[in-house]
Amino acid sequence: MNRFASIAKYTVMTVLAVISIIPILWMISGSLRPYEELFKYSSSLNIHLFVPVQPTLANFKEVIFSEGNPFLRYIANTLFVAGSVTLLVLLVNSMSAFAFAKLRFRGKAIVFALFMSAMIIPGEVTLVPNYLLMNYFGWLNSYKALVIPSMLSVFGIFLLRQFFAEIPDEILEAAKIDGASMTRTFSSIVLPAAVPPMITLALMTFLGNWDSYLWPLIVINDEKKQMIQVAIATFSSVEGTDWSKILAASTISTVPILILFLFLQRYYIQGITMSGVKG
């Protein structure tokens, strides 16, 4: 019975994995096809559905070296913004989570409840207030509008707080007795123990900002400062949609995320499954 259950489990997992990877394979295959061939074999189930008949790198060449649409610059912009936001999120949210988990101050429960209530508010509801706030500060059309509002993650505080709450108080008390300041305790004891959830939060934050579309579209007007997802959308216009270039650009934009997950997936899985440090 256990063997049958194991076979059934792995069969379901394999089917789900295949279903999930088929769109990615078709995207890569489409990026290597001429536009004329892109939909020629899409209605029939044969090997050419995923294997190009006349493979070409022209789509990648046109995307990367386009003078009117500097794609490499968009990638650099997105790397800068996503990297900056990720570093700030880790710094700000780890300190906030530690305060909610281990420090005692008046009104902590109420403040934390207010923070958690923000998780149920859809992001679209806050678009107009945030836009007006950026306009008031004079940050429109600048990286400040992309980085600063994103540096606070309510989910990030919740995730790290759950981990920090499991750290035994005895360890913190021992560090205090040894003369370590709260800052030293946090940086030397708490953060090293929180590597898996920190990496999990970093991956989720980086991916969220890498795929951000609506907010950059609203606050950034200068094409030289635009993000990669908005740049990909420019291949579609009233004149038509160049699907070959869109697939090539999407394939390029997927590579950094795949590399990150390839090297950090072990920590990501630990961060999702771990409940904290056991005493």
HULINPE-V811646 format. One record per backbone hydrogen bond with DSSP energy under -1.0 kcal/mol. CO is the residue of the C=O (numbers start at 0). NH is the residue of the N-H. E is the energy in kcal/mol with one decimal. If there is no record, write none. Layout:
CO/NH/E, CO/NH/E
This chain:
0/4/-2.4, 1/5/-2.3, 2/6/-2.5, 3/7/-2.5, 4/8/-2.4, 5/9/-2.4, 6/10/-2.0, 7/11/-2.3, 8/12/-2.3, 9/13/-2.2, 10/14/-2.4, 11/15/-2.5, 12/16/-2.3, 13/17/-2.5, 14/18/-2.6, 15/19/-2.1, 16/20/-1.9, 17/21/-1.6, 20/24/-2.4, 21/25/-2.5, 22/26/-2.1, 23/27/-2.4, 24/28/-2.7, 25/29/-2.8, 26/30/-1.9, 29/32/-1.3, 31/55/-2.2, 33/36/-1.2, 43/45/-1.1, 45/48/-1.9, 46/49/-1.4, 46/50/-1.8, 56/60/-2.2, 57/61/-2.6, 58/62/-2.0, 59/63/-2.9, 60/64/-2.3, 68/70/-1.6, 69/73/-1.5, 70/74/-2.2, 71/75/-2.2, 72/76/-2.6, 73/77/-2.4, 74/78/-2.6, 75/79/-2.3, 76/80/-2.5, 77/81/-3.0, 78/82/-2.4, 79/83/-2.4, 80/84/-2.7, 81/85/-2.1, 82/86/-2.2, 83/87/-2.3, 84/88/-2.8, 85/89/-2.2, 86/90/-2.0, 87/91/-3.0, 88/92/-2.2, 89/93/-1.2, 90/94/-1.5, 91/95/-2.2, 92/96/-2.7, 93/97/-2.2, 94/98/-2.0, 95/99/-2.3, 96/100/-2.0, 97/101/-2.8, 98/102/-1.1, 104/107/-1.5, 106/110/-2.6, 107/111/-2.6, 108/112/-2.1, 109/113/-2.1, 110/114/-2.2, 111/115/-2.5, 112/116/-2.0, 115/118/-1.6, 116/119/-1.2, 117/120/-1.0, 121/124/-1.1, 125/129/-2.4, 126/130/-2.6, 127/131/-2.6, 128/132/-2.1, 129/133/-2.5, 130/134/-2.3, 131/135/-2.1, 132/136/-2.1, 133/138/-2.7, 138/141/-1.0, 142/146/-2.4, 143/147/-1.7, 147/150/-1.4, 152/156/-2.2, 153/157/-2.3, 154/158/-2.9, 155/159/-2.4, 156/160/-2.4, 157/161/-2.0, 158/162/-1.1, 159/163/-3.2, 160/164/-2.4, 162/165/-1.3, 163/166/-1.4, 168/172/-2.6, 169/173/-2.4, 170/174/-1.9, 171/175/-2.0, 172/176/-2.4, 173/177/-1.9, 174/179/-2.5, 175/178/-1.2, 180/184/-2.7, 181/185/-2.4, 182/186/-2.4, 183/187/-2.6, 184/188/-1.9, 184/189/-1.9, 185/190/-2.4, 190/193/-1.2, 193/197/-2.1, 194/198/-2.6, 195/199/-2.4, 196/200/-2.6, 197/201/-2.4, 198/202/-2.7, 199/203/-2.3, 200/204/-2.5, 201/205/-2.8, 202/206/-2.5, 203/207/-2.2, 204/208/-2.2, 205/209/-2.4, 206/210/-2.0, 212/216/-1.9, 213/217/-1.5, 214/218/-2.3, 215/219/-2.0, 218/140/-2.9, 221/224/-1.7, 222/225/-1.1, 226/230/-1.8, 227/231/-2.3, 228/232/-1.5, 231/234/-1.5, 232/235/-1.7, 234/241/-1.8, 236/239/-1.3, 239/236/-2.2, 240/242/-1.4, 241/245/-2.0, 242/246/-2.6, 243/247/-1.9, 244/248/-3.0, 245/249/-2.5, 246/250/-2.1, 247/251/-2.2, 248/252/-2.3, 249/253/-1.2, 253/257/-2.2, 254/258/-2.4, 255/259/-2.2, 256/260/-2.4, 257/261/-2.1, 258/262/-1.8, 259/263/-2.1, 260/264/-1.4, 263/267/-2.2, 264/268/-2.6, 265/269/-1.9, 266/270/-2.6, 267/271/-1.7, 268/272/-2.2, 269/273/-2.8
